[in-house]
Amino acid sequence: MNVNDGLQGLPETLGVSQTSPVAAVQPQSQAAVSATANSIQDRTEVSTAASLAHQAMSVPDVRMDKVAAVQQALANGTYQVSAADVADKLIHQMTGG
């Protein structure tokens, strides 16, 4: 298989004015691969920001205890919201502040 088949005209399409040949990759000996593999160790570090983001993502978006309390108050007819609070929220929402 020739990797260049069907690629004629591609450099011009991509705006490439000059290309250079690619050298062949020389295979490593099995001993060199084993020595390299034995000396390399993978490790992972999680930043504080990533750790905090993970913790925030694990907290549910809805606090069901609060929802249940409001639902109960609505059902009982005891849920009270002051007119001033409603007006403040409306103004805040309308002004985007």
mmCIF file of the C-alpha atoms, coordinates in Angstrom:
data_MODEL
# 
_entry.id   MODEL 
# 
loop_
_atom_site.group_PDB 
_atom_site.id 
_atom_site.type_symbol 
_atom_site.label_atom_id 
_atom_site.label_alt_id 
_atom_site.label_comp_id 
_atom_site.label_asym_id 
_atom_site.label_entity_id 
_atom_site.label_seq_id 
_atom_site.pdbx_PDB_ins_code 
_atom_site.Cartn_x 
_atom_site.Cartn_y 
_atom_site.Cartn_z 
_atom_site.occupancy 
_atom_site.B_iso_or_equiv 
_atom_site.pdbx_formal_charge 
_atom_site.auth_seq_id 
_atom_site.auth_comp_id 
_atom_site.auth_asym_id 
_atom_site.auth_atom_id 
_atom_site.pdbx_PDB_model_num 
ATOM 1  C CA . MET A 1 1  ? 0.000   0.000  0.000  1.00 0.00 ? 1  MET A CA 1 
ATOM 2  C CA . ASN A 1 2  ? 1.302   3.433  -0.889 1.00 0.00 ? 2  ASN A CA 1 
ATOM 3  C CA . VAL A 1 3  ? 0.323   6.149  1.594  1.00 0.00 ? 3  VAL A CA 1 
ATOM 4  C CA . ASN A 1 4  ? 0.661   8.774  -1.130 1.00 0.00 ? 4  ASN A CA 1 
ATOM 5  C CA . ASP A 1 5  ? -2.141  7.310  -3.270 1.00 0.00 ? 5  ASP A CA 1 
ATOM 6  C CA . GLY A 1 6  ? -4.909  9.851  -3.669 1.00 0.00 ? 6  GLY A CA 1 
ATOM 7  C CA . LEU A 1 7  ? -2.985  12.684 -2.041 1.00 0.00 ? 7  LEU A CA 1 
ATOM 8  C CA . GLN A 1 8  ? -1.935  14.474 -5.219 1.00 0.00 ? 8  GLN A CA 1 
ATOM 9  C CA . GLY A 1 9  ? -2.785  18.167 -5.000 1.00 0.00 ? 9  GLY A CA 1 
ATOM 10 C CA . LEU A 1 10 ? -3.280  18.086 -1.221 1.00 0.00 ? 10 LEU A CA 1 
ATOM 11 C CA . PRO A 1 11 ? -0.295  20.346 -0.385 1.00 0.00 ? 11 PRO A CA 1 
ATOM 12 C CA . GLU A 1 12 ? -1.564  23.053 -2.740 1.00 0.00 ? 12 GLU A CA 1 
ATOM 13 C CA . THR A 1 13 ? -5.081  22.768 -1.295 1.00 0.00 ? 13 THR A CA 1 
ATOM 14 C CA . LEU A 1 14 ? -3.718  23.231 2.217  1.00 0.00 ? 14 LEU A CA 1 
ATOM 15 C CA . GLY A 1 15 ? -1.463  26.099 1.177  1.00 0.00 ? 15 GLY A CA 1 
ATOM 16 C CA . VAL A 1 16 ? 1.769   24.153 1.691  1.00 0.00 ? 16 VAL A CA 1 
ATOM 17 C CA . SER A 1 17 ? 4.493   25.450 -0.588 1.00 0.00 ? 17 SER A CA 1 
ATOM 18 C CA . GLN A 1 18 ? 7.274   22.995 0.214  1.00 0.00 ? 18 GLN A CA 1 
ATOM 19 C CA . THR A 1 19 ? 7.491   19.465 1.583  1.00 0.00 ? 19 THR A CA 1 
ATOM 20 C CA . SER A 1 20 ? 10.338  17.278 2.730  1.00 0.00 ? 20 SER A CA 1 
ATOM 21 C CA . PRO A 1 21 ? 10.670  13.495 2.720  1.00 0.00 ? 21 PRO A CA 1 
ATOM 22 C CA . VAL A 1 22 ? 10.088  11.524 5.893  1.00 0.00 ? 22 VAL A CA 1 
ATOM 23 C CA . ALA A 1 23 ? 12.790  9.158  7.094  1.00 0.00 ? 23 ALA A CA 1 
ATOM 24 C CA . ALA A 1 24 ? 11.878  5.557  7.798  1.00 0.00 ? 24 ALA A CA 1 
ATOM 25 C CA . VAL A 1 25 ? 11.495  4.583  11.444 1.00 0.00 ? 25 VAL A CA 1 
ATOM 26 C CA . GLN A 1 26 ? 14.081  2.103  12.601 1.00 0.00 ? 26 GLN A CA 1 
ATOM 27 C CA . PRO A 1 27 ? 12.683  -0.628 14.862 1.00 0.00 ? 27 PRO A CA 1 
ATOM 28 C CA . GLN A 1 28 ? 14.233  -0.861 18.321 1.00 0.00 ? 28 GLN A CA 1 
ATOM 29 C CA . SER A 1 29 ? 15.660  -4.078 19.630 1.00 0.00 ? 29 SER A CA 1 
ATOM 30 C CA . GLN A 1 30 ? 13.510  -5.970 22.122 1.00 0.00 ? 30 GLN A CA 1 
ATOM 31 C CA . ALA A 1 31 ? 16.155  -5.373 24.823 1.00 0.00 ? 31 ALA A CA 1 
ATOM 32 C CA . ALA A 1 32 ? 16.020  -1.598 24.274 1.00 0.00 ? 32 ALA A CA 1 
ATOM 33 C CA . VAL A 1 33 ? 12.217  -1.620 24.398 1.00 0.00 ? 33 VAL A CA 1 
ATOM 34 C CA . SER A 1 34 ? 12.226  -3.686 27.617 1.00 0.00 ? 34 SER A CA 1 
ATOM 35 C CA . ALA A 1 35 ? 14.832  -1.449 29.269 1.00 0.00 ? 35 ALA A CA 1 
ATOM 36 C CA . THR A 1 36 ? 12.873  1.662  28.359 1.00 0.00 ? 36 THR A CA 1 
ATOM 37 C CA . ALA A 1 37 ? 9.571   0.153  29.539 1.00 0.00 ? 37 ALA A CA 1 
ATOM 38 C CA . ASN A 1 38 ? 11.091  -0.874 32.871 1.00 0.00 ? 38 ASN A CA 1 
ATOM 39 C CA . SER A 1 39 ? 12.468  2.594  33.599 1.00 0.00 ? 39 SER A CA 1 
ATOM 40 C CA . ILE A 1 40 ? 9.275   4.525  32.777 1.00 0.00 ? 40 ILE A CA 1 
ATOM 41 C CA . GLN A 1 41 ? 6.546   4.820  35.380 1.00 0.00 ? 41 GLN A CA 1 
ATOM 42 C CA . ASP A 1 42 ? 3.224   6.487  34.803 1.00 0.00 ? 42 ASP A CA 1 
ATOM 43 C CA . ARG A 1 43 ? 1.840   8.749  37.489 1.00 0.00 ? 43 ARG A CA 1 
ATOM 44 C CA . THR A 1 44 ? -1.073  11.069 37.838 1.00 0.00 ? 44 THR A CA 1 
ATOM 45 C CA . GLU A 1 45 ? -1.473  14.206 39.887 1.00 0.00 ? 45 GLU A CA 1 
ATOM 46 C CA . VAL A 1 46 ? -4.792  15.930 40.400 1.00 0.00 ? 46 VAL A CA 1 
ATOM 47 C CA . SER A 1 47 ? -4.711  19.665 40.965 1.00 0.00 ? 47 SER A CA 1 
ATOM 48 C CA . THR A 1 48 ? -6.576  21.276 43.826 1.00 0.00 ? 48 THR A CA 1 
ATOM 49 C CA . ALA A 1 49 ? -8.916  22.948 41.343 1.00 0.00 ? 49 ALA A CA 1 
ATOM 50 C CA . ALA A 1 50 ? -9.711  19.619 39.683 1.00 0.00 ? 50 ALA A CA 1 
ATOM 51 C CA . SER A 1 51 ? -10.305 18.010 43.059 1.00 0.00 ? 51 SER A CA 1 
ATOM 52 C CA . LEU A 1 52 ? -12.682 20.799 44.084 1.00 0.00 ? 52 LEU A CA 1 
ATOM 53 C CA . ALA A 1 53 ? -14.459 20.608 40.732 1.00 0.00 ? 53 ALA A CA 1 
ATOM 54 C CA . HIS A 1 54 ? -14.944 16.861 41.217 1.00 0.00 ? 54 HIS A CA 1 
ATOM 55 C CA . GLN A 1 55 ? -16.383 17.451 44.679 1.00 0.00 ? 55 GLN A CA 1 
ATOM 56 C CA . ALA A 1 56 ? -18.741 20.123 43.341 1.00 0.00 ? 56 ALA A CA 1 
ATOM 57 C CA . MET A 1 57 ? -19.908 17.807 40.556 1.00 0.00 ? 57 MET A CA 1 
ATOM 58 C CA . SER A 1 58 ? -20.727 15.052 43.061 1.00 0.00 ? 58 SER A CA 1 
ATOM 59 C CA . VAL A 1 59 ? -23.128 17.297 45.018 1.00 0.00 ? 59 VAL A CA 1 
ATOM 60 C CA . PRO A 1 60 ? -26.684 17.033 43.676 1.00 0.00 ? 60 PRO A CA 1 
ATOM 61 C CA . ASP A 1 61 ? -28.033 20.098 41.872 1.00 0.00 ? 61 ASP A CA 1 
ATOM 62 C CA . VAL A 1 62 ? -31.325 19.923 43.749 1.00 0.00 ? 62 VAL A CA 1 
ATOM 63 C CA . ARG A 1 63 ? -31.516 19.898 47.516 1.00 0.00 ? 63 ARG A CA 1 
ATOM 64 C CA . MET A 1 64 ? -34.471 17.596 47.916 1.00 0.00 ? 64 MET A CA 1 
ATOM 65 C CA . ASP A 1 65 ? -34.880 18.429 51.628 1.00 0.00 ? 65 ASP A CA 1 
ATOM 66 C CA . LYS A 1 66 ? -35.534 22.079 50.716 1.00 0.00 ? 66 LYS A CA 1 
ATOM 67 C CA . VAL A 1 67 ? -37.884 21.100 47.882 1.00 0.00 ? 67 VAL A CA 1 
ATOM 68 C CA . ALA A 1 68 ? -39.853 18.820 50.194 1.00 0.00 ? 68 ALA A CA 1 
ATOM 69 C CA . ALA A 1 69 ? -40.151 21.551 52.841 1.00 0.00 ? 69 ALA A CA 1 
ATOM 70 C CA . VAL A 1 70 ? -41.471 24.077 50.310 1.00 0.00 ? 70 VAL A CA 1 
ATOM 71 C CA . GLN A 1 71 ? -43.876 21.527 48.846 1.00 0.00 ? 71 GLN A CA 1 
ATOM 72 C CA . GLN A 1 72 ? -45.193 20.753 52.322 1.00 0.00 ? 72 GLN A CA 1 
ATOM 73 C CA . ALA A 1 73 ? -45.603 24.456 53.137 1.00 0.00 ? 73 ALA A CA 1 
ATOM 74 C CA . LEU A 1 74 ? -47.453 25.018 49.844 1.00 0.00 ? 74 LEU A CA 1 
ATOM 75 C CA . ALA A 1 75 ? -49.736 22.050 50.521 1.00 0.00 ? 75 ALA A CA 1 
ATOM 76 C CA . ASN A 1 76 ? -50.481 23.336 54.034 1.00 0.00 ? 76 ASN A CA 1 
ATOM 77 C CA . GLY A 1 77 ? -51.003 26.918 52.836 1.00 0.00 ? 77 GLY A CA 1 
ATOM 78 C CA . THR A 1 78 ? -48.272 28.146 55.158 1.00 0.00 ? 78 THR A CA 1 
ATOM 79 C CA . TYR A 1 79 ? -45.701 29.177 52.534 1.00 0.00 ? 79 TYR A CA 1 
ATOM 80 C CA . GLN A 1 80 ? -45.175 32.917 52.876 1.00 0.00 ? 80 GLN A CA 1 
ATOM 81 C CA . VAL A 1 81 ? -43.104 35.195 50.665 1.00 0.00 ? 81 VAL A CA 1 
ATOM 82 C CA . SER A 1 82 ? -42.948 38.912 51.345 1.00 0.00 ? 82 SER A CA 1 
ATOM 83 C CA . ALA A 1 83 ? -43.990 41.276 48.577 1.00 0.00 ? 83 ALA A CA 1 
ATOM 84 C CA . ALA A 1 84 ? -40.733 43.196 49.077 1.00 0.00 ? 84 ALA A CA 1 
ATOM 85 C CA . ASP A 1 85 ? -38.700 40.050 48.394 1.00 0.00 ? 85 ASP A CA 1 
ATOM 86 C CA . VAL A 1 86 ? -40.654 39.349 45.218 1.00 0.00 ? 86 VAL A CA 1 
ATOM 87 C CA . ALA A 1 87 ? -40.227 42.956 44.041 1.00 0.00 ? 87 ALA A CA 1 
ATOM 88 C CA . ASP A 1 88 ? -36.487 42.886 44.772 1.00 0.00 ? 88 ASP A CA 1 
ATOM 89 C CA . LYS A 1 89 ? -36.041 39.655 42.805 1.00 0.00 ? 89 LYS A CA 1 
ATOM 90 C CA . LEU A 1 90 ? -38.054 41.023 39.862 1.00 0.00 ? 90 LEU A CA 1 
ATOM 91 C CA . ILE A 1 91 ? -36.005 44.224 39.729 1.00 0.00 ? 91 ILE A CA 1 
ATOM 92 C CA . HIS A 1 92 ? -32.763 42.287 40.093 1.00 0.00 ? 92 HIS A CA 1 
ATOM 93 C CA . GLN A 1 93 ? -33.781 39.953 37.241 1.00 0.00 ? 93 GLN A CA 1 
ATOM 94 C CA . MET A 1 94 ? -34.898 42.795 34.951 1.00 0.00 ? 94 MET A CA 1 
ATOM 95 C CA . THR A 1 95 ? -31.766 44.870 35.450 1.00 0.00 ? 95 THR A CA 1 
ATOM 96 C CA . GLY A 1 96 ? -29.437 41.905 35.119 1.00 0.00 ? 96 GLY A CA 1 
ATOM 97 C CA . GLY A 1 97 ? -27.640 42.930 38.300 1.00 0.00 ? 97 GLY A CA 1 
# 
